[in-house]
Amino acid sequence: MLHVLTHDILPVFSMLALGFVLGRLNKVSFDEARAVNRVAFIVLQPALIFPLIAALSIAEFDFRTMALYALCQAVLFVVSYLVALHVFKRDHLEAWLLGMTVIFVNSLLYILPISILIYGEGGGSLPIKAIVAWDTAFSLFSFAFFIITTDVMAGGTSAVASLKRISLNPVLLAIVIGIVVNVANISVPVPLLTAMHFAGPAAAPLTLFALGVILSGHSLLPSPTVTAMSALKLFGFPLAVFAALTAFPAVTEQWHTLFILGAAGPSGAMAFSLAMLHGIRTDAIAPVIIWTSILSVVSLAVLA
């Protein structure tokens, strides 16, 4: 456990922590972090996602386990949304995004690098890659779903206008093209793959660093809402996945273990991004991301 923590988890977490510290010290500004994040999102994340999706051995996936994981996401989202709305009396839109922090894991930029460090690039990390594939392919629906529903509920734009904006999203385009290439068994030119393999690995550290800077402007004091949502993310979601996979066992023990590991990851930043976009209060959303990122260091080390 200690070796996994010091050699595999903390090095990945350090980029988020470094960004947070430098942001608090005013060494890197919010605008600079947003610029870095934008470059990582437009250029580097598509370069990371496309080769991953295009080369996945989909035939080796345990689809029943993935379906159970998706079911747990749906159930925990509804529970979290209702708790935030009715127990903590949060606004409808804020409760909607707080529910999202519970079920949307930072799998691509945080869990995947850790799993590769622990299990290697080969088949050992395939279950985590399946989660990433599900989360990214799921992004075609969930990313669009959350953007459209938040846009409409916030009164910003129509569903049609949101769909047009989403259709030009570089990450979603990389996912769609990667799926097409994979299913059609299209050969990707080696120089193009080389360029992507060169650029893609920079996506995770730069995005985590920028996220740390952006989150550094928020208070770390955990309110009852933050505590509850963080607990649902760090304990409720993994326990739900554990219960589902215990009742309906995965194909192998590795799929069982790594899907629970994936569920125990920290909240992704998409809820925070949507809150910033629509002017929704972030005093609970941002701390949930911060605290789940900090506390998941221990839980991931235990589960790995």
C-alpha positions in Angstrom: 0.0 0.0 0.0 2.7 2.5 1.0 4.7 1.8 -2.2 1.6 2.3 -4.4 0.9 5.5 -2.5 4.4 7.0 -2.8 5.4 5.7 -6.2 2.1 5.6 -8.2 -0.6 7.8 -6.7 1.2 10.8 -5.1 3.2 11.6 -8.3 0.0 12.0 -10.2 -1.7 13.9 -7.4 1.3 16.2 -7.1 0.4 18.2 -10.2 -3.0 19.1 -8.8 -1.4 19.9 -5.5 1.3 22.0 -7.1 -1.3 24.0 -9.1 -3.3 24.6 -5.9 -0.2 25.8 -3.9 1.1 28.1 -6.7 -2.4 29.5 -7.2 -2.7 30.2 -3.4 0.7 31.9 -3.6 -0.4 34.0 -6.6 2.5 32.6 -8.7 0.1 31.4 -11.4 -3.0 33.5 -12.1 -6.5 32.2 -12.8 -6.4 33.5 -16.3 -3.1 31.8 -17.0 -4.6 28.5 -15.6 -7.6 28.9 -17.9 -5.4 29.4 -20.9 -3.4 26.3 -20.0 -6.6 24.3 -19.5 -8.0 25.5 -22.8 -4.9 24.4 -24.7 -5.0 21.0 -23.0 -8.7 20.6 -23.8 -8.5 21.6 -27.4 -5.2 20.0 -28.4 -3.9 17.5 -25.9 -6.9 15.7 -24.6 -8.1 14.8 -28.1 -4.6 13.5 -28.8 -4.8 11.3 -25.7 -8.4 10.1 -26.2 -8.3 9.2 -29.9 -5.5 6.6 -29.9 -7.0 5.1 -26.7 -10.5 4.6 -28.1 -9.2 3.6 -31.6 -7.0 0.8 -30.2 -9.2 -0.7 -27.5 -10.0 -4.4 -27.6 -13.7 -4.0 -27.3 -14.3 -7.7 -27.7 -12.4 -8.3 -24.4 -14.7 -6.0 -22.4 -16.9 -7.4 -19.6 -20.1 -5.6 -20.7 -22.2 -6.9 -17.8 -19.8 -5.3 -15.3 -19.8 -2.1 -17.3 -23.7 -2.1 -17.3 -23.7 -2.6 -13.6 -21.3 0.3 -13.2 -23.6 2.5 -15.3 -26.6 1.5 -13.3 -24.8 2.5 -10.1 -24.0 5.8 -11.6 -27.7 6.4 -12.4 -28.9 5.4 -8.9 -26.3 7.5 -7.1 -27.0 10.5 -9.3 -30.7 10.4 -8.4 -29.9 9.9 -4.7 -27.3 12.7 -4.6 -29.5 15.1 -6.5 -32.4 14.5 -4.1 -30.2 14.8 -1.0 -28.7 18.1 -2.2 -32.2 19.4 -3.2 -34.3 18.4 -0.3 -32.0 17.8 2.6 -29.5 20.7 2.1 -32.1 22.9 0.3 -29.7 23.7 -2.6 -31.0 25.4 -5.7 -32.2 23.0 -8.4 -29.3 23.6 -10.8 -26.7 23.4 -8.1 -28.2 20.2 -6.8 -28.1 18.8 -10.4 -24.4 19.5 -10.7 -23.7 18.3 -7.1 -25.2 15.0 -8.2 -22.9 15.0 -11.1 -19.8 15.3 -8.8 -20.8 12.1 -7.2 -21.0 9.9 -10.3 -18.6 11.5 -12.8 -15.0 10.3 -11.9 -11.8 11.9 -13.1 -11.0 8.6 -14.8 -9.1 9.7 -17.9 -6.7 12.3 -16.4 -6.3 10.8 -12.9 -7.3 7.1 -12.6 -5.8 6.0 -15.9 -2.3 7.3 -15.3 -2.3 5.7 -11.9 -3.5 2.4 -13.2 -0.9 2.3 -15.9 1.8 3.0 -13.4 0.6 0.2 -11.2 -0.5 -2.4 -13.8 1.3 -1.4 -17.0 0.1 -0.4 -20.5 -1.0 -3.9 -21.4 -4.0 -6.0 -20.4 -3.5 -5.4 -16.7 -5.0 -2.0 -16.9 -7.8 -3.0 -19.4 -10.6 -2.8 -16.9 -9.7 0.8 -16.1 -9.4 1.5 -19.8 -12.9 0.1 -20.2 -14.1 2.6 -17.5 -12.4 5.4 -19.4 -13.9 4.2 -22.6 -17.3 4.1 -20.9 -16.9 7.5 -19.3 -15.6 9.0 -22.6 -18.2 7.2 -24.8 -20.7 8.0 -22.1 -19.6 11.6 -22.5 -21.3 11.5 -25.9 -24.5 11.2 -23.9 -23.7 12.4 -20.4 -21.6 15.4 -21.4 -24.3 16.3 -24.0 -27.0 15.5 -21.5 -25.6 17.6 -18.7 -24.7 20.5 -21.0 -28.1 20.6 -22.7 -30.1 20.2 -19.5 -28.0 22.8 -17.6 -28.3 25.2 -20.6 -32.0 24.8 -20.8 -32.7 24.9 -17.0 -30.4 28.0 -16.7 -32.4 29.6 -19.5 -29.2 30.2 -21.5 -29.8 28.6 -24.9 -32.1 26.2 -26.6 -31.5 22.5 -26.8 -30.8 22.9 -30.6 -28.2 25.6 -30.0 -26.5 23.5 -27.3 -26.4 20.5 -29.7 -24.7 22.7 -32.4 -22.1 23.9 -29.9 -21.5 20.3 -28.6 -21.0 19.0 -32.2 -17.9 21.1 -32.5 -16.4 20.0 -29.1 -12.9 18.7 -29.9 -13.0 16.0 -27.2 -16.3 14.6 -28.3 -15.1 14.7 -31.9 -12.1 12.7 -30.9 -14.3 10.1 -29.2 -16.7 9.8 -32.2 -13.8 9.4 -34.7 -12.0 7.0 -32.5 -15.1 4.8 -32.2 -15.6 4.8 -36.0 -11.9 3.9 -36.6 -12.1 1.1 -34.0 -15.4 -0.4 -35.3 -14.5 -0.1 -39.0 -10.9 -1.4 -38.3 -9.4 1.6 -40.1 -5.6 1.8 -40.1 -4.3 5.1 -38.7 -1.1 6.5 -40.3 1.9 5.9 -38.1 3.2 9.5 -38.2 -0.2 10.7 -37.0 -0.2 8.2 -34.1 3.4 9.2 -33.2 2.3 12.8 -33.0 -0.6 12.0 -30.8 1.5 9.7 -28.6 3.9 12.5 -28.2 1.3 15.2 -27.3 -1.3 13.1 -25.5 0.6 12.3 -22.3 0.9 16.1 -21.5 -2.9 16.3 -21.2 -3.2 14.9 -17.7 -0.4 16.8 -15.9 -1.3 20.2 -17.5 -5.1 19.8 -16.9 -4.6 18.7 -13.3 -2.2 21.6 -12.7 -4.6 24.1 -14.2 -7.5 22.6 -12.2 -5.4 23.0 -9.0 -4.8 26.7 -9.8 -8.5 27.3 -10.6 -9.7 25.5 -7.4 -7.1 27.4 -5.2 -9.4 30.4 -5.1 -12.1 28.4 -3.2 -12.4 27.8 0.5 -11.3 24.4 1.9 -13.7 24.5 4.8 -16.1 21.6 4.4 -19.8 22.5 4.9 -22.4 19.8 5.6 -23.3 19.8 1.9 -19.6 19.3 0.9 -19.2 16.6 3.5 -22.3 14.7 2.4 -21.5 14.9 -1.3 -17.8 13.9 -0.7 -18.9 11.0 1.4 -21.4 9.8 -1.3 -18.6 10.1 -3.9 -15.8 8.4 -1.9 -17.9 5.8 -0.1 -21.4 5.6 -1.5 -20.5 5.1 -5.1 -17.7 2.6 -4.5 -19.9 0.6 -2.1 -22.7 0.6 -4.6 -20.4 -0.8 -7.3 -19.0 -3.3 -4.8 -22.5 -4.5 -3.9 -23.5 -4.8 -7.5 -20.4 -6.7 -8.5 -20.7 -9.0 -5.4 -24.3 -9.8 -6.4 -23.4 -10.3 -10.0 -19.7 -11.2 -10.1 -17.4 -9.9 -12.9 -15.7 -12.2 -15.4 -12.5 -12.0 -13.4 -11.4 -10.8 -10.0 -9.3 -8.1 -11.8 -12.4 -6.5 -13.3 -14.1 -6.6 -9.9 -11.1 -4.9 -8.2 -10.4 -2.3 -10.8 -14.0 -1.2 -11.3 -14.2 -0.6 -7.6 -10.9 1.3 -7.8 -12.3 3.4 -10.6 -15.4 4.2 -8.7 -13.3 5.4 -5.8 -11.6 8.1 -7.8 -12.1 11.8 -7.2 -14.8 13.9 -8.8 -14.2 15.1 -12.3 -14.1 18.8 -13.0 -17.0 19.0 -15.6 -19.6 20.0 -13.0 -17.4 22.8 -11.9 -16.9 23.9 -15.5 -20.6 23.9 -16.2 -21.3 25.9 -13.0 -18.7 28.5 -14.0 -20.3 28.7 -17.5 -23.8 29.3 -16.2 -23.0 31.4 -13.1 -24.1 28.7 -10.7 -22.6 29.0 -7.2 -19.5 26.9 -6.8 -19.0 27.2 -3.0 -20.0 23.5 -2.6 -19.1 22.1 -6.0 -15.4 23.2 -5.9 -14.7 21.9 -2.4 -16.2 18.5 -3.3 -13.7 18.2 -6.1 -10.8 19.4 -3.9 -11.7 17.1 -0.9 -12.4 14.0 -3.0 -9.0 14.6 -4.8 -7.2 14.8 -1.5 -9.0 12.0 0.4 -9.0 9.6 -2.6 -5.2 9.4 -2.3 -5.7 7.2 0.7 -8.7 5.2 -0.6 -7.0 4.5 -3.9 -3.8 3.3 -2.2 -5.9 0.9 -0.1 -7.9 -0.5 -3.0 -5.0 -0.8 -5.4 
